[in-house]
Amino acid sequence: MSSSIHEFGDRPDADRPGAAAIGRAPRGPDKANASAPRVGVIYNPRSHRNKGQDLALGDRERVMLATPEKRGQISSVLEDFAKNGIDYLIISGGDGTVRDVLTCGAEVFGDDWPVLAVLPKGKTNALNVDIGAPANWSLAEAIDAFETGSRVTRRPLDISALTGESERLPVRGFILGAGAFTLGVRAGQDAHSMGLFDSLAVGMTSAWGVVQGMFGANDNPWRRGVEMTVRLFPGGEKLAHSGHGDPSRRMILMASTLHRMPLGLKMFGTKRSGLKLAVLDRARRRMMASLPLILAGWRPGWLERGGYHQRDVEAFEFEIGDQFILDGEAFPAGRYRVAQGPELTFVSA
């Protein structure tokens, strides 16, 4: 099995207490082309569908292009963009690149972000499924869409470690998962090695998880679950356990602020805004046999009793005994708080 998941720890400021955001510089004196937006482009040369392609800008001016090779370089790139007062930030990469930019940009832009656009160039592009940018969007087309495209707003997950020892800067992304979801991402790395990407990889690993949940032994890692406690806010009450299986363990936890998920999966129910949480206590065979229908939106009356919990929350805290995943990246066991970050505006076609 591939072990190419890496813990998010190479940011040089990962353990530094948060400082005031730098903010964007105001526009300078008007010039002949001052009506055109100032554009900053972060192009991830390591993304699956980039590889040095699609860097043509034509005769478009007022565009700053950066190709950071390492995550630790993103903060300085964004600081430079902010000092130049960009209006529009284009991210060319997948979900992981978006996560890194939103995380590093928190201390640069604060709550005053430029308008954003994403060129879906990664192995996984779940955010793009939701905001709807064209899969074959070119950089030049994305720049033009600042004036002509539609716009949607989303708030990322904002995740802070509650270590009690130091104040870690929060990380931001859109899909958080733990338990069997972590196993699924690891299996997805194998799917990528076989040339399967995006929804095809999601579908393959989801199907494999259902099979393991239905037919695996009790000590099968897909069925065993992981030690986990969850508290819901604003009240702070514990999420009740159904009593199926070990009450200290849960099979899977997922959270997101996206409206639409890949493959049309409806693990959170109907499409809506806000912070949504879904937790499955135990991989009982009846539940696993019904899971395809549940993921398609079916909500039978026995769902909560059967161990499937669905909540809309202001925030939640969880303590977990294994890694969890945020947009493809692994984070260590520990105690965390999950809330919503600032409202961001994304451009689509």
Residue frames as qw, qx, qy, qz and C-alpha x, y, z in Angstrom:
[[0.000, 0.887, 0.461, 0.000, 0.00, 0.00, 0.00],
 [0.356, 0.597, -0.042, 0.718, 1.22, 3.48, -0.79],
 [0.481, -0.632, -0.400, 0.458, 2.32, 5.61, 2.15],
 [0.378, 0.316, 0.165, 0.855, 2.64, 8.87, 0.29],
 [0.285, -0.873, -0.296, -0.264, 0.44, 10.81, 2.73],
 [0.483, 0.177, -0.382, 0.767, 2.56, 13.31, 4.64],
 [0.299, -0.726, -0.511, 0.350, 1.70, 15.13, 7.83],
 [0.185, 0.872, 0.142, 0.430, 1.22, 18.87, 7.43],
 [0.642, -0.697, -0.067, 0.313, 4.32, 20.08, 9.23],
 [0.666, 0.066, 0.168, 0.723, 6.79, 21.77, 6.89],
 [0.059, 0.901, 0.179, 0.391, 5.44, 25.30, 7.18],
 [0.464, 0.267, -0.434, 0.724, 8.22, 27.32, 8.82],
 [0.215, -0.308, 0.288, -0.881, 5.66, 29.12, 10.99],
 [0.570, -0.280, -0.715, -0.292, 3.56, 26.08, 11.89],
 [0.556, -0.470, -0.597, 0.338, 4.03, 26.57, 15.65],
 [0.198, 0.087, -0.140, 0.966, 4.26, 30.37, 15.73],
 [0.106, 0.585, 0.620, -0.513, 1.46, 32.21, 17.53],
 [0.349, 0.683, 0.525, 0.369, -0.82, 34.00, 15.07],
 [0.232, -0.303, -0.034, 0.924, -0.03, 37.61, 14.22],
 [0.376, 0.670, 0.247, -0.590, -2.13, 40.37, 12.73],
 [0.709, 0.468, 0.456, 0.266, -2.77, 39.95, 9.02],
 [0.381, -0.169, 0.259, 0.871, -0.61, 42.02, 6.67],
 [0.360, 0.730, 0.385, -0.435, -3.56, 43.01, 4.50],
 [0.605, 0.476, 0.425, 0.477, -3.70, 44.14, 0.89],
 [0.241, -0.280, 0.057, 0.927, -2.11, 47.38, -0.23],
 [0.398, 0.717, 0.353, -0.450, -4.55, 49.96, -1.67],
 [0.657, 0.564, 0.342, 0.366, -4.56, 50.69, -5.38],
 [0.393, -0.296, 0.103, 0.864, -2.11, 53.30, -6.57],
 [0.251, 0.525, -0.039, -0.812, -2.93, 56.28, -8.82],
 [0.757, 0.485, 0.400, -0.178, -5.14, 55.50, -11.80],
 [0.189, -0.390, 0.639, 0.635, -3.45, 54.70, -15.07],
 [0.462, 0.233, -0.468, -0.717, -4.72, 53.93, -18.56],
 [0.604, -0.042, -0.766, -0.215, -5.35, 50.29, -17.66],
 [0.122, -0.242, 0.677, -0.685, -6.27, 50.84, -14.03],
 [0.750, -0.052, 0.056, -0.657, -9.73, 49.32, -14.56],
 [0.780, 0.169, -0.599, -0.061, -8.16, 45.92, -15.19],
 [0.794, -0.599, 0.037, -0.097, -7.78, 43.79, -12.06],
 [0.046, 0.673, -0.728, 0.126, -4.40, 43.18, -10.53],
 [0.958, -0.018, -0.180, -0.224, -4.03, 39.41, -10.77],
 [0.214, -0.587, 0.774, -0.104, -1.82, 37.06, -8.78],
 [0.897, 0.149, -0.324, -0.261, -1.41, 33.49, -10.02],
 [0.438, -0.501, 0.739, -0.107, -0.07, 30.62, -7.91],
 [0.804, 0.355, -0.388, -0.277, 0.83, 27.85, -10.31],
 [0.706, -0.436, 0.553, -0.070, 1.73, 24.52, -8.70],
 [0.416, 0.559, -0.640, -0.324, 4.21, 22.90, -11.10],
 [0.069, -0.192, 0.970, -0.134, 3.81, 19.59, -9.27],
 [0.640, 0.224, 0.402, -0.616, 0.06, 19.31, -9.77],
 [0.652, 0.117, 0.741, 0.111, -1.09, 16.34, -11.82],
 [0.536, 0.672, 0.478, 0.182, -2.42, 18.29, -14.80],
 [0.017, 0.954, -0.134, -0.267, 0.07, 21.13, -14.86],
 [0.815, -0.069, 0.363, 0.447, 3.61, 19.94, -15.57],
 [0.291, -0.343, 0.295, 0.843, 4.62, 23.29, -17.01],
 [0.152, 0.435, 0.703, 0.541, 1.57, 23.61, -19.27],
 [0.113, -0.812, -0.510, -0.261, -0.94, 26.46, -19.69],
 [0.416, -0.523, -0.177, 0.722, 1.14, 29.46, -18.73],
 [0.257, 0.348, 0.414, 0.801, 0.11, 31.55, -21.74],
 [0.043, -0.586, -0.452, 0.671, -1.20, 34.99, -20.79],
 [0.384, 0.717, 0.453, 0.366, -1.51, 36.53, -24.25],
 [0.240, 0.511, -0.036, 0.824, -1.47, 40.33, -24.07],
 [0.532, -0.758, -0.350, -0.140, -2.96, 40.44, -20.58],
 [0.276, 0.529, -0.406, 0.692, -1.19, 42.87, -18.28],
 [0.411, -0.521, 0.354, -0.659, -1.09, 43.45, -14.52],
 [0.959, -0.146, -0.185, -0.156, -0.54, 39.72, -13.88],
 [0.145, -0.664, 0.706, -0.199, 1.96, 38.38, -11.35],
 [0.924, 0.069, -0.336, -0.169, 2.84, 34.69, -11.77],
 [0.262, -0.617, 0.700, -0.248, 4.53, 32.58, -9.09],
 [0.859, 0.101, -0.476, -0.160, 5.48, 28.89, -9.20],
 [0.399, -0.636, 0.575, -0.325, 6.42, 27.93, -5.62],
 [0.578, 0.248, -0.775, -0.060, 8.15, 24.56, -5.50],
 [0.355, -0.128, -0.821, 0.429, 7.63, 24.09, -1.76],
 [0.318, -0.751, -0.567, -0.116, 4.77, 24.81, 0.61],
 [0.490, -0.580, -0.221, 0.612, 7.04, 26.96, 2.76],
 [0.272, -0.009, 0.285, 0.919, 7.42, 29.43, -0.11],
 [0.020, -0.645, -0.667, -0.374, 3.70, 30.18, -0.45],
 [0.292, -0.801, -0.371, 0.369, 3.51, 32.68, 2.42],
 [0.299, -0.472, 0.206, 0.804, 6.19, 34.94, 0.94],
 [0.134, 0.258, 0.673, 0.681, 4.51, 34.77, -2.48],
 [0.156, -0.750, -0.629, -0.135, 1.19, 35.83, -0.98],
 [0.339, -0.707, -0.161, 0.599, 2.85, 38.63, 0.99],
 [0.245, -0.175, 0.426, 0.853, 4.29, 39.95, -2.26],
 [0.015, -0.499, -0.717, -0.487, 0.87, 39.73, -3.92],
 [0.263, -0.793, -0.512, 0.199, -0.73, 41.58, -0.99],
 [0.328, -0.549, 0.047, 0.767, 1.86, 44.37, -1.10],
 [0.094, -0.011, 0.560, 0.823, 1.00, 44.82, -4.77],
 [0.410, 0.256, 0.302, -0.822, -2.70, 45.10, -3.95],
 [0.089, -0.048, -0.881, -0.462, -4.03, 42.21, -6.05],
 [0.583, 0.014, 0.085, -0.808, -7.76, 42.07, -6.71],
 [0.920, 0.175, -0.126, -0.328, -7.86, 38.51, -8.02],
 [0.285, -0.521, 0.804, -0.017, -5.99, 35.39, -6.92],
 [0.862, 0.255, -0.288, -0.331, -5.95, 32.39, -9.27],
 [0.520, -0.451, 0.721, -0.079, -4.83, 29.02, -7.91],
 [0.728, 0.394, -0.469, -0.309, -3.72, 26.49, -10.51],
 [0.094, 0.290, -0.919, 0.251, -3.66, 23.12, -8.77],
 [0.505, -0.323, -0.773, -0.208, -5.80, 20.59, -6.94],
 [0.572, -0.734, -0.295, -0.215, -7.51, 20.51, -3.55],
 [0.760, -0.369, -0.170, 0.507, -4.19, 20.25, -1.73],
 [0.380, 0.241, 0.079, 0.890, -2.85, 23.38, -3.40],
 [0.279, -0.679, -0.273, -0.622, -6.02, 25.28, -2.49],
 [0.732, -0.608, -0.291, 0.099, -5.69, 24.08, 1.13],
 [0.671, -0.163, -0.090, 0.718, -2.09, 25.28, 1.33],
 [0.159, 0.415, 0.165, 0.881, -2.88, 28.69, -0.17],
 [0.454, -0.706, -0.298, -0.455, -5.86, 29.26, 2.14],
 [0.776, -0.502, -0.247, 0.292, -3.81, 28.17, 5.15],
 [0.572, -0.063, -0.007, 0.818, -0.76, 30.29, 4.37],
 [0.063, 0.498, 0.281, 0.818, -2.92, 33.22, 3.29],
 [0.449, -0.732, -0.513, -0.002, -4.75, 33.47, 6.62],
 [0.503, -0.606, -0.123, 0.604, -1.95, 35.53, 8.19],
 [0.303, 0.036, 0.349, 0.886, -1.56, 37.61, 5.02],
 [0.167, -0.382, -0.471, -0.777, -5.13, 38.56, 4.08],
 [0.211, 0.065, 0.627, -0.747, -7.00, 37.94, 7.33],
 [0.414, 0.507, 0.711, -0.257, -10.68, 38.27, 6.43],
 [0.338, 0.790, -0.052, -0.508, -10.00, 40.60, 3.46],
 [0.615, -0.046, 0.686, 0.387, -9.24, 38.12, 0.68],
 [0.228, 0.344, -0.448, -0.794, -9.11, 39.00, -3.00],
 [0.852, 0.254, 0.032, -0.457, -11.58, 37.33, -5.32],
 [0.431, -0.365, 0.815, 0.132, -10.46, 33.74, -5.99],
 [0.822, 0.362, -0.210, -0.387, -10.54, 31.31, -8.90],
 [0.612, -0.357, 0.703, 0.053, -9.33, 27.72, -9.11],
 [0.597, 0.455, -0.553, -0.362, -7.97, 25.93, -12.17],
 [0.875, -0.268, 0.322, -0.241, -8.69, 22.27, -11.30],
 [0.539, 0.629, -0.558, -0.038, -5.33, 20.71, -12.11],
 [0.298, -0.481, 0.771, -0.293, -4.85, 18.22, -9.27],
 [0.179, -0.004, -0.979, -0.095, -5.47, 14.53, -8.80],
 [0.110, -0.606, -0.773, 0.155, -8.54, 15.47, -6.78],
 [0.022, 0.173, 0.123, 0.977, -10.61, 18.61, -7.37],
 [0.136, -0.539, -0.818, 0.149, -13.60, 18.32, -5.04],
 [0.018, -0.552, -0.230, 0.802, -13.86, 22.08, -4.53],
 [0.132, 0.215, -0.492, -0.833, -14.30, 22.55, -8.25],
 [0.124, -0.354, -0.905, -0.200, -17.17, 20.04, -8.29],
 [0.114, -0.665, -0.599, 0.431, -18.95, 22.45, -5.96],
 [0.002, 0.658, 0.016, -0.753, -18.08, 25.85, -7.44],
 [0.678, 0.570, 0.459, -0.065, -18.34, 24.63, -11.04],
 [0.065, 0.754, -0.429, -0.493, -15.32, 26.03, -12.87],
 [0.850, 0.439, -0.199, -0.212, -14.78, 24.30, -16.25],
 [0.893, -0.290, 0.268, 0.216, -12.44, 21.31, -16.05],
 [0.717, 0.281, 0.255, 0.585, -10.54, 22.53, -19.11],
 [0.043, -0.991, -0.102, 0.073, -10.37, 26.19, -18.08],
 [0.677, 0.355, -0.114, 0.635, -7.22, 27.91, -19.30],
 [0.405, -0.401, -0.285, 0.770, -5.34, 30.53, -17.33],
 [0.028, 0.064, 0.268, 0.961, -6.23, 33.21, -19.88],
 [0.378, -0.480, -0.620, -0.492, -9.93, 32.27, -19.68],
 [0.515, -0.554, -0.558, 0.342, -9.84, 32.38, -15.89],
 [0.265, -0.220, -0.086, 0.935, -8.34, 35.88, -15.98],
 [0.168, -0.222, -0.432, -0.858, -11.07, 37.07, -18.36],
 [0.433, -0.501, -0.734, -0.151, -13.76, 35.51, -16.12],
 [0.246, -0.273, -0.454, 0.812, -13.07, 38.13, -13.44],
 [0.228, 0.183, -0.055, -0.955, -15.30, 40.43, -15.49],
 [0.545, 0.058, -0.508, -0.664, -17.55, 37.92, -17.26],
 [0.410, -0.060, -0.909, 0.054, -17.92, 34.93, -14.95],
 [0.617, -0.627, -0.296, -0.374, -20.41, 34.11, -12.22],
 [0.107, 0.468, -0.647, 0.592, -19.45, 34.21, -8.54],
 [0.761, -0.444, -0.446, -0.157, -20.20, 32.01, -5.55],
 [0.170, -0.689, 0.507, -0.490, -19.25, 32.32, -1.89],
 [0.867, -0.177, -0.463, 0.051, -17.95, 29.57, 0.35],
 [0.355, -0.789, 0.410, -0.287, -16.43, 29.42, 3.83],
 [0.607, 0.307, -0.723, 0.117, -13.59, 26.94, 4.40],
 [0.815, -0.492, -0.290, 0.101, -13.15, 24.75, 7.43],
 [0.077, 0.776, -0.427, 0.459, -10.85, 26.41, 9.97],
 [0.912, -0.249, -0.321, 0.058, -9.06, 23.78, 12.08],
 [0.048, -0.775, 0.471, -0.419, -7.01, 24.60, 15.18],
 [0.672, -0.002, -0.695, 0.256, -4.99, 22.18, 17.29],
 [0.525, -0.739, 0.056, -0.419, -5.93, 22.28, 20.98],
 [0.714, 0.209, -0.575, 0.341, -2.64, 21.06, 22.40],
 [0.601, -0.782, -0.164, 0.019, -2.65, 23.13, 25.58],
 [0.723, -0.330, 0.112, 0.596, 1.05, 23.75, 24.98],
 [0.204, -0.258, 0.303, 0.894, 1.22, 26.19, 22.08],
 [0.489, 0.642, 0.290, -0.514, -1.08, 28.14, 19.83],
 [0.449, 0.009, 0.699, 0.557, -0.76, 26.67, 16.38],
 [0.283, 0.291, -0.246, -0.880, -1.89, 28.60, 13.36],
 [0.729, 0.279, 0.502, -0.373, -5.12, 27.14, 11.96],
 [0.169, -0.096, 0.795, 0.575, -5.22, 25.17, 8.74],
 [0.529, 0.416, 0.188, -0.715, -8.00, 25.64, 6.21],
 [0.008, 0.074, -0.887, -0.455, -9.65, 23.37, 3.70],
 [0.562, -0.010, -0.184, -0.806, -13.00, 21.99, 2.61],
 [0.887, -0.122, -0.349, -0.277, -13.26, 18.25, 3.34],
 [0.176, -0.525, 0.745, -0.373, -12.19, 16.68, 6.63],
 [0.895, -0.073, -0.323, -0.300, -12.38, 12.96, 7.26],
 [0.199, -0.532, 0.765, -0.303, -11.23, 10.44, 9.85],
 [0.739, -0.050, 0.618, -0.264, -11.41, 6.74, 10.58],
 [0.720, 0.276, 0.603, 0.205, -12.29, 4.73, 7.48],
 [0.391, 0.918, 0.047, -0.052, -11.98, 7.95, 5.46],
 [0.197, -0.784, 0.560, 0.181, -8.26, 7.96, 6.24],
 [0.616, -0.075, 0.763, 0.179, -8.03, 4.36, 5.04],
 [0.603, 0.673, 0.428, 0.006, -9.93, 5.37, 1.91],
 [0.183, 0.941, -0.239, -0.154, -7.48, 8.16, 1.11],
 [0.379, -0.521, 0.737, 0.205, -4.60, 5.72, 1.48],
 [0.636, 0.275, 0.711, 0.118, -6.41, 3.35, -0.88],
 [0.426, 0.878, 0.171, -0.134, -6.96, 6.31, -3.18],
 [0.116, -0.776, 0.537, 0.310, -3.20, 6.76, -3.42],
 [0.485, -0.074, 0.839, 0.235, -3.10, 3.25, -4.86],
 [0.520, 0.680, 0.514, -0.051, -5.91, 4.18, -7.26],
 [0.169, 0.924, -0.188, -0.287, -3.87, 7.16, -8.42],
 [0.300, -0.515, 0.739, 0.316, -0.90, 4.89, -9.07],
 [0.490, 0.252, 0.816, 0.177, -3.18, 2.88, -11.38],
 [0.101, 0.117, 0.452, 0.879, -4.13, 6.01, -13.31],
 [0.198, -0.681, -0.677, -0.196, -7.53, 6.63, -11.68],
 [0.178, 0.011, -0.236, 0.955, -8.27, 10.21, -10.66],
 [0.345, -0.133, -0.018, -0.929, -11.08, 12.49, -9.50],
 [0.745, -0.101, 0.163, -0.638, -14.54, 10.85, -9.28],
 [0.840, 0.196, -0.492, -0.121, -13.31, 7.52, -10.66],
 [0.375, 0.259, -0.731, 0.507, -10.83, 7.15, -7.80],
 [0.380, -0.191, 0.436, -0.793, -13.45, 8.26, -5.27],
 [0.838, 0.025, -0.136, -0.528, -15.92, 5.72, -6.62],
 [0.737, 0.219, -0.633, 0.087, -13.44, 2.86, -6.57],
 [0.209, 0.215, -0.712, 0.635, -12.27, 3.48, -3.01],
 [0.534, -0.143, 0.266, -0.790, -15.84, 4.06, -1.76],
 [0.874, 0.059, -0.322, -0.358, -16.96, 0.73, -3.22],
 [0.597, 0.224, -0.700, 0.322, -13.96, -1.02, -1.68],
 [0.108, -0.245, 0.573, -0.775, -14.80, 0.47, 1.72],
 [0.746, -0.083, 0.046, -0.659, -18.39, -0.79, 1.53],
 [0.842, 0.143, -0.515, -0.076, -17.18, -4.30, 0.67],
 [0.376, 0.245, -0.701, 0.554, -14.72, -4.29, 3.59],
 [0.341, -0.214, 0.400, -0.824, -17.40, -2.97, 5.94],
 [0.830, -0.026, -0.099, -0.549, -19.90, -5.65, 4.95],
 [0.954, 0.099, -0.282, -0.033, -17.69, -8.71, 4.71],
 [0.331, 0.547, -0.605, 0.474, -14.60, -7.91, 6.79],
 [0.616, -0.322, -0.658, 0.289, -13.94, -9.48, 10.18],
 [0.359, -0.895, -0.266, 0.022, -14.47, -7.47, 13.37],
 [0.557, -0.598, 0.165, 0.552, -10.74, -6.75, 13.61],
 [0.529, 0.490, 0.375, 0.583, -10.67, -5.49, 10.02],
 [0.259, -0.240, -0.143, 0.925, -9.41, -1.87, 10.18],
 [0.171, -0.269, -0.432, -0.844, -12.33, -0.75, 7.98],
 [0.560, -0.536, -0.559, -0.296, -14.77, -2.09, 10.61],
 [0.585, -0.287, -0.530, 0.542, -12.84, -1.55, 13.83],
 [0.096, -0.945, -0.206, -0.234, -13.00, 2.25, 13.79],
 [0.459, 0.341, -0.351, 0.741, -10.78, 4.65, 15.71],
 [0.345, -0.537, -0.552, 0.537, -10.88, 6.06, 19.23],
 [0.078, 0.366, 0.244, 0.894, -12.75, 9.35, 19.00],
 [0.066, -0.632, -0.622, 0.459, -14.83, 11.76, 21.06],
 [0.141, 0.430, 0.391, 0.802, -16.83, 14.60, 19.49],
 [0.073, -0.564, -0.516, 0.641, -18.30, 17.72, 21.12],
 [0.217, 0.625, 0.542, 0.518, -20.80, 19.97, 19.35],
 [0.179, -0.364, -0.242, 0.881, -20.94, 23.75, 19.65],
 [0.004, -0.656, 0.315, -0.686, -22.24, 26.23, 20.65],
 [0.761, -0.540, -0.050, -0.356, -23.51, 23.98, 23.46],
 [0.010, 0.617, -0.758, 0.212, -20.43, 21.81, 23.96],
 [0.845, -0.137, 0.384, -0.346, -22.42, 18.59, 24.42],
 [0.295, -0.298, 0.868, 0.266, -20.93, 15.24, 23.45],
 [0.608, 0.197, -0.483, -0.598, -22.23, 13.59, 20.30],
 [0.781, -0.195, 0.467, -0.366, -24.16, 10.57, 21.59],
 [0.090, 0.311, -0.912, -0.251, -23.04, 7.08, 20.61],
 [0.727, -0.056, -0.351, -0.588, -25.64, 4.58, 19.41],
 [0.698, -0.373, 0.549, -0.268, -24.14, 1.76, 21.49],
 [0.944, 0.329, 0.019, 0.002, -23.33, -0.35, 18.45],
 [0.722, 0.401, -0.297, 0.480, -19.73, -1.47, 18.87],
 [0.552, -0.248, -0.365, 0.707, -17.17, 0.02, 21.26],
 [0.028, -0.931, -0.364, 0.019, -18.63, 3.34, 22.53],
 [0.366, -0.736, 0.198, 0.535, -15.15, 4.87, 22.57],
 [0.341, -0.149, 0.653, 0.659, -14.67, 4.27, 18.84],
 [0.552, 0.637, 0.177, -0.508, -16.28, 5.56, 15.64],
 [0.777, 0.239, 0.486, 0.320, -15.96, 4.08, 12.19],
 [0.411, 0.370, 0.319, 0.770, -15.91, 7.31, 10.22],
 [0.050, -0.776, -0.302, 0.551, -16.24, 11.06, 10.65],
 [0.407, 0.359, 0.404, 0.736, -16.68, 13.55, 7.83],
 [0.036, -0.788, -0.318, 0.527, -17.16, 17.31, 7.84],
 [0.386, 0.226, 0.434, 0.782, -17.41, 19.89, 5.08],
 [0.153, 0.579, 0.242, -0.764, -18.75, 23.31, 4.16],
 [0.037, 0.086, -0.685, -0.723, -19.20, 22.41, 0.49],
 [0.632, 0.191, 0.163, -0.734, -22.71, 22.38, -0.95],
 [0.914, 0.302, -0.133, -0.236, -22.11, 19.55, -3.44],
 [0.571, -0.511, 0.630, 0.124, -19.77, 16.59, -3.00],
 [0.157, 0.397, -0.783, -0.453, -17.97, 14.51, -5.66],
 [0.130, -0.112, -0.961, -0.219, -20.10, 11.89, -7.45],
 [0.466, -0.423, -0.290, -0.721, -23.20, 13.62, -6.10],
 [0.481, -0.196, -0.789, 0.328, -22.72, 11.91, -2.72],
 [0.359, -0.643, -0.109, -0.668, -25.17, 13.13, -0.09],
 [0.567, -0.141, -0.700, 0.411, -23.63, 11.99, 3.18],
 [0.063, -0.122, -0.400, 0.906, -24.79, 15.29, 4.70],
 [0.281, 0.613, 0.673, -0.303, -28.27, 15.17, 3.20],
 [0.408, 0.829, 0.361, 0.129, -29.69, 17.96, 1.05],
 [0.522, 0.351, 0.017, 0.777, -27.52, 20.65, -0.52],
 [0.281, -0.930, -0.217, -0.093, -27.04, 23.63, 1.80],
 [0.273, 0.708, -0.388, 0.524, -24.49, 26.00, 3.27],
 [0.595, -0.675, 0.264, -0.346, -22.88, 25.82, 6.70],
 [0.027, 0.476, -0.865, 0.154, -20.67, 23.40, 8.61],
 [0.889, -0.043, -0.154, -0.428, -22.04, 19.89, 8.21],
 [0.168, -0.465, 0.847, -0.196, -20.95, 16.81, 10.15],
 [0.898, 0.009, -0.256, -0.357, -21.63, 13.10, 9.57],
 [0.161, -0.490, 0.821, -0.245, -20.46, 10.33, 11.90],
 [0.857, -0.023, -0.420, -0.296, -20.94, 6.56, 11.64],
 [0.581, -0.610, 0.468, -0.267, -20.42, 4.59, 14.85],
 [0.549, -0.227, 0.803, 0.038, -20.07, 1.06, 13.58],
 [0.348, 0.303, -0.653, -0.600, -20.02, -0.79, 10.26],
 [0.591, 0.123, 0.717, -0.348, -23.06, -2.96, 10.92],
 [0.277, 0.073, 0.815, 0.503, -23.96, -5.02, 7.89],
 [0.198, 0.750, 0.630, -0.028, -27.48, -3.60, 7.62],
 [0.041, -0.876, 0.009, 0.481, -26.03, -0.10, 7.63],
 [0.239, -0.435, 0.623, 0.604, -23.36, -0.93, 5.07],
 [0.312, 0.344, 0.829, 0.311, -25.91, -2.62, 2.80],
 [0.124, 0.868, 0.475, -0.078, -28.01, 0.57, 2.96],
 [0.362, -0.584, 0.100, 0.720, -25.07, 2.93, 2.61],
 [0.260, 0.139, 0.561, 0.774, -25.30, 3.40, -1.18],
 [0.096, -0.723, -0.601, -0.326, -28.93, 4.56, -0.76],
 [0.395, -0.791, -0.248, 0.396, -28.00, 6.77, 2.20],
 [0.387, -0.353, 0.288, 0.802, -25.21, 8.38, 0.18],
 [0.116, 0.357, 0.626, 0.684, -27.77, 8.99, -2.56],
 [0.207, -0.290, 0.034, -0.934, -29.95, 10.95, -0.12],
 [0.641, -0.402, -0.595, -0.273, -32.24, 8.35, 1.50],
 [0.056, -0.366, 0.573, -0.732, -32.95, 9.12, 5.15],
 [0.588, -0.351, -0.704, -0.189, -34.86, 6.25, 6.83],
 [0.500, -0.748, -0.008, -0.436, -36.31, 6.75, 10.31],
 [0.908, -0.392, -0.039, 0.145, -33.91, 4.25, 11.91],
 [0.603, 0.625, -0.234, 0.437, -30.76, 6.05, 10.74],
 [0.153, -0.729, 0.425, -0.514, -29.86, 7.68, 14.07],
 [0.843, -0.361, 0.314, -0.247, -30.64, 4.51, 16.06],
 [0.954, 0.254, 0.007, 0.157, -28.51, 2.58, 13.60],
 [0.685, -0.452, 0.117, 0.559, -25.49, 4.73, 14.40],
 [0.427, 0.382, 0.309, 0.759, -25.44, 7.31, 11.59],
 [0.189, -0.756, -0.352, 0.518, -25.40, 10.84, 13.01],
 [0.363, 0.494, 0.326, 0.720, -25.85, 13.94, 10.88],
 [0.264, -0.761, -0.358, 0.473, -25.56, 17.45, 12.34],
 [0.307, 0.741, 0.077, 0.592, -25.34, 21.09, 11.30],
 [0.620, -0.583, -0.275, 0.446, -23.13, 22.87, 13.83],
 [0.026, 0.993, -0.113, -0.004, -21.51, 26.21, 14.53],
 [0.202, 0.664, -0.707, 0.133, -18.29, 24.36, 15.41],
 [0.951, -0.273, -0.097, -0.110, -17.15, 21.05, 16.88],
 [0.121, -0.706, 0.691, -0.099, -14.18, 19.65, 18.75],
 [0.980, 0.021, -0.154, -0.122, -12.87, 16.15, 18.37],
 [0.316, -0.655, 0.686, -0.013, -10.14, 14.10, 19.99],
 [0.910, 0.328, -0.158, -0.196, -8.84, 11.25, 17.88],
 [0.721, -0.491, 0.470, 0.137, -6.37, 8.42, 18.34],
 [0.693, 0.152, 0.516, 0.479, -5.22, 8.24, 14.72],
 [0.156, -0.129, 0.322, 0.925, -4.49, 10.54, 11.79],
 [0.431, 0.691, 0.509, -0.279, -7.26, 12.48, 10.13],
 [0.463, 0.209, 0.501, 0.700, -7.31, 13.92, 6.61],
 [0.184, 0.785, 0.212, -0.552, -7.92, 17.44, 5.36],
 [0.559, 0.774, -0.125, -0.270, -8.10, 17.70, 1.57],
 [0.866, 0.398, -0.279, 0.114, -5.71, 14.80, 1.09],
 [0.273, 0.573, -0.575, 0.516, -3.19, 15.69, 3.80],
 [0.719, -0.367, -0.579, 0.118, -2.72, 13.72, 7.02],
 [0.178, -0.705, 0.307, -0.614, -2.72, 15.37, 10.44],
 [0.300, 0.163, -0.873, 0.348, -1.55, 13.64, 13.64],
 [0.483, -0.544, -0.686, 0.021, -3.70, 12.23, 16.41],
 [0.195, -0.006, -0.349, 0.917, -4.75, 14.84, 18.93],
 [0.048, 0.687, 0.632, -0.356, -7.48, 17.27, 19.93],
 [0.190, 0.124, 0.387, 0.894, -8.82, 19.81, 17.45],
 [0.262, 0.603, 0.450, -0.604, -11.48, 22.47, 17.04],
 [0.258, 0.255, 0.673, 0.645, -13.25, 22.84, 13.69],
 [0.186, 0.684, 0.366, -0.603, -15.14, 26.02, 12.80],
 [0.567, 0.696, 0.362, 0.251, -15.80, 28.06, 9.66],
 [0.463, -0.182, 0.119, 0.859, -13.26, 30.45, 8.20],
 [0.150, 0.487, 0.035, -0.860, -13.97, 33.75, 6.44],
 [0.663, 0.599, 0.410, -0.183, -16.38, 34.07, 3.54],
 [0.309, -0.344, 0.580, 0.671, -14.49, 33.74, 0.24],
 [0.613, 0.624, 0.107, -0.472, -15.71, 34.68, -3.24],
 [0.512, -0.133, 0.739, 0.417, -14.89, 32.30, -6.10],
 [0.434, 0.515, -0.265, -0.690, -15.24, 33.03, -9.81],
 [0.621, 0.146, 0.762, 0.108, -16.68, 30.40, -12.12],
 [0.189, 0.085, 0.614, 0.762, -17.37, 30.51, -15.86]]
